[in-house]
Amino acid sequence: MGVTPIRPGQLAGVPLGRRAATPIIEIDHVSQVFKTSSRRDHIALSDISLTVGEGAFVSILGPSGCGKSTLLYIVGGFVSPTSGIAKMKGKPITGPGTDRGPVFQEFALFPWKSVLGNVMYGPLQQGMKASKAEALARTLLAMVGLTGFEKFYPKELSGGMKQRVALARTLAYGPEVLLMDEPFGALDAHTRTRLQNDLLDIWERDRKTVLFVTHSVEEAVFLSDKVVMMSRSPGRIREVIDIDLPRPRRREELLLDPNYQRYIVEIERMFDASGDNELPS
Amino acid sequence: MNGMLKPLAPVLACCGLLLAWQLASLGLKNDSFPTALESLRAIPPILTDKESLINILASLRRMAVGFSLALAFSIPLGLLMGRSRATAAFFNPLLMLIYPVPKAALMPIIMLWLGVGDVSKTLVIFLGVSLPVIYHSFEGAKAVEEKMLWSGAAMGLSPSERLLRIVLPAALPEILTGCRTGLVLALITMVTSEMIARQSGAGNILFNALDMGQYDTVFAMIIIVGAMGICLDAAFEIVRRWLVRWSEPQFDMPLSFS
């Protein structure tokens, strides 16, 4: 297959999603200003507009301090924007909800619950019968490769395993959108690669909408249909890039695909040109 | 220390202490300083005397009531303070004011208002236990990871459910550290209150014996009260460890007997 040039970046606000599907998340002129005790206020996000189509895997890529996590928290309903509005399926987001499932870099597992207890927590909260919740949790744990660890406490697991539990715990209550906040950022390179592979395998099964925050160009290109490039001070969208690579993706194949390499080089070049060159590659 | 010796260390320390006491007492030959053996021999009569047992049990009952009431009040308050700035802003100055006041110093006023009975003594124990428990619950609740609460919120937990089902268990290691301090303080305030309001209890036996010059009984009571403290603390430590068996080792107490 030939090397196709990257299309000039689409403007923000244009519907995203490979099949131009119905929008599931709409971010409309969102700004976030944090009051600081001294000097001027910190503008974390400046006039962000973005639409995410149903079933799309969209990455938000940017240097640290560009407000990409804040944007995710706004969609999650954990943080209210200073101005503008975020909508989920047309309804304004006013707080957290089971339709949007977060997965954090810090895992945020409940340490007093066993692995099984963590994954069952959401379904039980939704009123599912314990026997059914347990069966569901066991299925999900098998899917993330943790069969045999059901009775373990989080403290007994490695970072990669904790993140697998966190993913299973979030999937268990059936959110329509996964909000992943640098989920593999705290893991070593090898574990990170394995979790990326497994995440794609899991995603291929039901193609849930994913909003994925990362500062790794390779990770964004490898996983996503769309990469939203952000710049900082103030945080704004500078480019939205379609990643037109075949799915299902396999790392061994992609690494030999010149298009994959080209996306990475082009994106890195764009960040370099803007002076936002603090992306670890 | 080698593995065989470690569990014996407290026993050895005990024996060493008793031996030093015995020798010091024999050397000094003072009436008000009975030997360790004489004091130990005075213990069985106390523990078989119905009157004394009733007194000691009454002490323990007041201590249990005061301690339980203090936990029931202080843990929710501390957790609320840790999660709500307004609550913390309101209670913090009050607690800072009460904190350095020795609770036993309030005893005369409390006795004046509430008499010398159970209510006064239980109240002093309650006050003594409350502050460390509030403080540790507050610190524990404050330190709960925000993302953990967000995860709960995304699962549909309401703010009050989050406080009960996330903040409380997440802060439990810290809360129990406060409770352990509180337990020792309960014992201290219990004995002190009985020395001031002399009507019943272990502290009362001790002071009555002192008045009558029964020094072996005085020392026997000190041993009994001390042993009660050590046993209660050790028992609490077993419960604590079981309750927080899931927690990271950094929450382990530096002081423990095992």
HADDOCK unambig.tbl for C-alpha pairs under 7 A between the chains (distance, minus, plus):
assign (segid A and resid 78 and name CA) (segid B and resid 150 and name CA) 6.72 0.50 0.50
assign (segid A and resid 96 and name CA) (segid B and resid 153 and name CA) 5.89 0.50 0.50
assign (segid A and resid 96 and name CA) (segid B and resid 154 and name CA) 4.98 0.50 0.50
assign (segid A and resid 97 and name CA) (segid B and resid 154 and name CA) 4.81 0.50 0.50
assign (segid A and resid 97 and name CA) (segid B and resid 155 and name CA) 6.73 0.50 0.50
assign (segid A and resid 97 and name CA) (segid B and resid 156 and name CA) 6.13 0.50 0.50
assign (segid A and resid 98 and name CA) (segid B and resid 154 and name CA) 5.19 0.50 0.50
assign (segid A and resid 98 and name CA) (segid B and resid 155 and name CA) 5.28 0.50 0.50
assign (segid A and resid 98 and name CA) (segid B and resid 156 and name CA) 6.14 0.50 0.50
assign (segid A and resid 100 and name CA) (segid B and resid 154 and name CA) 6.94 0.50 0.50
assign (segid A and resid 101 and name CA) (segid B and resid 154 and name CA) 6.31 0.50 0.50
assign (segid A and resid 102 and name CA) (segid B and resid 151 and name CA) 6.73 0.50 0.50
assign (segid A and resid 108 and name CA) (segid B and resid 147 and name CA) 5.67 0.50 0.50
assign (segid A and resid 108 and name CA) (segid B and resid 148 and name CA) 4.67 0.50 0.50
assign (segid A and resid 109 and name CA) (segid B and resid 148 and name CA) 6.65 0.50 0.50
assign (segid A and resid 111 and name CA) (segid B and resid 246 and name CA) 6.37 0.50 0.50
assign (segid A and resid 111 and name CA) (segid B and resid 247 and name CA) 6.59 0.50 0.50
assign (segid A and resid 112 and name CA) (segid B and resid 169 and name CA) 6.84 0.50 0.50
assign (segid A and resid 112 and name CA) (segid B and resid 246 and name CA) 5.39 0.50 0.50
assign (segid A and resid 112 and name CA) (segid B and resid 247 and name CA) 6.91 0.50 0.50
assign (segid A and resid 122 and name CA) (segid B and resid 155 and name CA) 5.33 0.50 0.50
assign (segid A and resid 153 and name CA) (segid B and resid 246 and name CA) 6.07 0.50 0.50
assign (segid A and resid 155 and name CA) (segid B and resid 248 and name CA) 6.18 0.50 0.50
